[in-house]
Amino acid sequence: MVLDELPRVEQARPNRVRFLDSVRGCAVLLMIMQHAILVFDRKIGEGSLLGLVWLLGGTAPAAPVFLFLMGVFIVKTPPRCRKALLRRGFCLIAGGYALSVGRFVLPAILQGGALTIAGETATPSELFFAVDILQVAGLCLIAGAALGDQGRRLWIWLPGVIALPLLGPWCWGLGQGIPGMRLLWGSDELAAFPLIPWLIYPLLGMGLSRPLRDPETHGRFLGRWARWGLLLIPGGIALCFVPAGRWLVVGDYARSGLGVHVGIVGFLGIWLWLWRRIHNRWEGSRFVRSLSFWSRHVTAIYCVQWLLFGWATLAIPAQSQSTARATLLGVIVIGASDVLVRLGLKATARRKDG
């Protein structure tokens, strides 16, 4: 469980900022529900308020939160552990391709050689080279290990956060036929999370790690960030209408320009501030405890839910259900993933004890 080990230094501290666990767990939940809509909803959420909620829930409150928190934890990794971060980064990239085989390639072969996801039909070879969150997380770990403590310096992370969405549109699609280039700046539908522009969020997390991780200051810091968010969101929307050609391209969720990411950064501040309040109010509840569990075992939960979705297409054809039924399937997958990961942890603990 490669990513689950990142916060160990933080978990060892009695005064760690606990709400970060629940906000990452919420990102996992929303991501799973979005996957249910993308895989099974015949209309892919169109024309349905419920489908739209799950689609939007799996965007700004999900992957950006996950990658941002990765940066928050990376910057505090002791220097002696940097090589371990590099190894984990490469393991995540390899694991992303292994997951592609398990979740899509094998089911596609068993279904006659193709699989339709989110309205796009792809062959097994195309599905294997798809770029998902695990690959970009691995690349971000490698970049974070290389930057080390330098990642918190304003002159490094702030220019990166601004430059990546400006320069990204000039890179997208270069070397399209080379799988490695797809990892960096792929422009087709199978490159859901190319490094550019998604490196923005780990850089932002590294830069803002210090005030966010301090239990004595993070409340005031999040309050200020949330207030700025009320300006950044409309400011980002306004930038989307500025006629500046490729420099300020709007793009889509996978490859967005500066305006979109300015809005997401504003949303992040409001979302984190809101989840701190929710966590403080409901910290002892079963729901928050479940979110924290999913956060601590995010890699396992993520892989299990995708395997369940992929193999479920053998029994339930992709894009064949109503939004309500796709939502129900998402809830079932969340419950099944939770149970399977807990059983796996218990089995692992018994083997170690034996």
N, C-alpha and C positions, 0 to 999 in steps of 0.2 A: 504494500500500500504506500506507494512512493510519496504522494503529496501529503498523506496523512501525517508523515513524520516531520513536516516542516515546522509546525508550531510547538515542538517539544520544549524548546527553551522557554517559550511563553507559558506553556502549561505548568512548568515547574515553579513559576512564580505565584505565590499565594494571592497577589493583588493584580493578576492579569485582567485584561479587559475582556470579560466573559461574553459580552454581547456580540463580539466578532464571531464566535462560534455559531450563534443562532442566526445571524444574518447570512453566513455562508450556507448554513443548512437550508434556509429559505430559498437561496439561489438554486440549490440542488432540487428542491421540491418543484419550483417553477419551471426549471429546465426539463424535468421529467414530464410535466404536464404539457409543455410545448411539444416535446417529442411525440406524445400520444396523438396530438392534433396533426402533426406533420406526417406521421406514419399511417394513421387510420382514418382520419376525417376525409370524407369524399370531397368536401368543398375546401379543405385546408383552412377552416376557420372563417371563410368568407360568408357574409350574410348572417352571421351569428354573433351576438354580443358575448356569449360564453366563449366561443372560439377565439374571438378577438382578445378577450381578457387573457387567455392562456398564451396566445401568440405574443402579446406585448409583455406578459410576465416573464417569458423566456428570453427577452432581449435585454434592456438596460438593467433590470434588477438581477440578472443571472450572470452571464459570462463576464461583463465588466466588473461586477462585485467580486467574483471568484478570482480574476486575475489581479485586481487591485489588492486584495488581501494577501495574495501570494507575494506581491512586492513588499507589503508591510512586514511580513515575516522574514523574507529573504535578507533584508538589510541588517537584521540582528543576528544572523548566523555567524558564529565565531569563525575567525580565519582558518582555524584548523579543520573546519568542516566544509570548506569551499570545494575541495576535491569531491567530497560526497555529493554536494549539490550538482557538480558537473556530471557525475555518474548517474544521478537520478534524472537529470535532464535528458541524457541519451537513452536511459531506460524508458522514460515516458514517450519519447518519439517512437522507439521500437514498439512499445506497448500500444501506441495508437494504431500502428499498422496491424499488429496482431489482433487488436479488437475489431478492426475492419474485416478481417477474415472471419472471425467468429460471429459478428452481428449481421453482416450483409453478404459477404462473398459466398459462404457456404449455403445460406438460405437461397441466394439467387441461383446458384448452380442446381440446387434441388428443385427449384421452381421452373427450370427450363432455360436458365442462362441470363436472366435479367430481373431487376427489381425496381419498383417505382417508389420513390420516397419524395415527399413534398412536391409531387407532380412531375418529377424528373425521372425518366427511366434510364438506368445505367447497367452496363455489363459488369461481370465480376472483376475484370481487370481495372475498369474505371473506378469501381467501388473500393478496390484495394488501395488505390493512391489518393483516396479522399483525405482531405486535411480537416481534422476536427480539433476540439479543444485540448485533447491530450498532447498532440504534436506541438501546438503553439505554447502550451504550458511548459513542455520540455525545452523549447527554444528560449523561453523567457527565463527559466531556471539557469540555463547556460549563460545568458546575458547578465543575469543578476549576479551569478558567481564571478563573472569577469569584472563587473563593476565594483563589487564588494561595498565597503563603506562609502566609496565615492558616489554611489547612487543616491545618497541623501543630500548631496550638495546641489544647491539651487542652480548653479551654472551648468550642471549636467542634465538634471531631470526636466527642468522647465523648458529649455530649448528643444529637448527631445519630444516632449509632449506637444509642442507647437509645430515642430518641423515634420514629424511623421505624417500627420494628416494632410499637410501641404504638399509634401514630396511624393506621398504614396500614389496619387493618380498618375504620376509620370513613370512609376515603376510597374504598376499592375499589368500583368500579361507578358512581361519580358521573359523570354526563354520558356514560353508556355509549354513546349513539348518536353521539358526537362523536369522530372518529378521534384528535384530539390528546389527548383525555382518556385514551384507551386507552394512549397512551405513558406517561402519568404514573401511572395507577393502574387500568388495565383489569382486569376481573374475569372475562372469558370465557376459553375454552380457547385462543384465538388470541393472547392477550396473555401470552406465555411469560415475558417479562422486563420488567414495568413498572418505572418508575423507583423507585417506592415498593413494595417495600422495598429494591431492589437497589442503591440509592445507598449503603447501609450499607458495602459492601466497598471502594469507592474512598475513602470517608471514613476507614475504618480504615487503609487503605494510606497515605494522606496523613499520618495521625497517627503511624504507626509507621515512617515512612520513614527517619528519621535513624538509629535503632539497627540497622535491618535492612540498610541500605546500607553501613554502616561495616564493612570487612573485619576490623577488630580487635575489634569488639564483637558482631557479629551471631551468632557461635556461642553465646556466653553468653546473649544475648537470646533466641534460639530455644530454648535449653534451658529457660529459665524459662517461656517461653510454653507449651512442650510440657507441662511439669509442671502449669501452671495448666489446660491443656487436659484433663488427667485429672480435674479437678474441674468444669470448665465443661460437659463432655459430660453427665455424670449430672445436673448442676444444670439444664441446659436440658431434659433429659427430664422431670425433676421438675416444672418450670414448665408443661409441657404438660398436667399433670394437675391444676393449680390451677384451681378453678372461679371464674374471674374474668370470665366472659362475653366480650365482644368485645375487651377489653383484652389478654387472653392467648389469643386464638384460635390454634388449631394450624394450620389452613389446609392448604395443599399446598405443593409445591416452589416454584411460581411466586409464591405469595402466602402467606407464612408469618408466624406470630406471633413474639413475643419468645423463647419457649422454643426453637423450632427454630433461630433464628439464634444464640442463646447456644451451643447445641451445635455449630453449624457453625464459629463463631469458635474454640471449643476444638479442633475437628478441624483447622482451618487451622494452628494452632501445631504440632500433632503432625506433620501432613503436611509442612510446610516443614522442620521439624527432620529428619524422615526423609529427605527428598529431598536435603538438604545432605549427609548421610552417603553416600547413594547416588552423588551427583554426585562427591564427593571421591574415592570409591573407583573409579569407572568413568569418570572424566572423559575419558580418551583413547579410549574404546570407540566403535565405530561407532554404537551405539544412542544414546548420549548426544549424539554429534555430530549425529545426525538430529534428536533432540529440540530441540537448540539451533537448528538450521536452521529447524524449523517455528515456533519461537518468534520468530525474527527476521523471518519472513515469514508471520506468523499470519493477517493479513487475507486474503492471497492463498490460503493453504491452506484457510481457512474457506470462502471463496466457491467455490473449485473443488470441494471435496468436496460442498457442497450442490447445485451444478449437476449433478454426476455422479449423486448420489442422485435428484434430481428427474427428470432425463431417463431414468434407468435404469428408472423406473416404466413407461415406454412399452413396454419389452421384458419386464420382470419385474413383474407386478402387485403393488401394495402389499399388505402384510399377507398374503402368500401362501406364505412360506417357513418352514421350521423354524428354531429358534434357531441351530443349527449352521451352516446355510446362510446365514442372515442375518449371522452372525459372519464367515464366509468372504467375503461381499460387502463387509463393512466393511474387512477386511484388504486386499482388492483396491482399494477406493476410497482407502485410505491410500497404498498404493503408487502408484496412478495419479496422485493429487494431488501427491505428492512429485515424480514424474517431470515432470508438466506444469508445475509451478511452476519447477523447475530449467531446463527447456527455455525457458520464458518469460523467465527472467532472462538466460539466455545470448543469446537473440534480442535482448533489449533492449540488452545490452552490445555486441553486434555492430553494432546500429544506431547507438549512440553513437560507437563507434570509427570507423564508416564516415562 
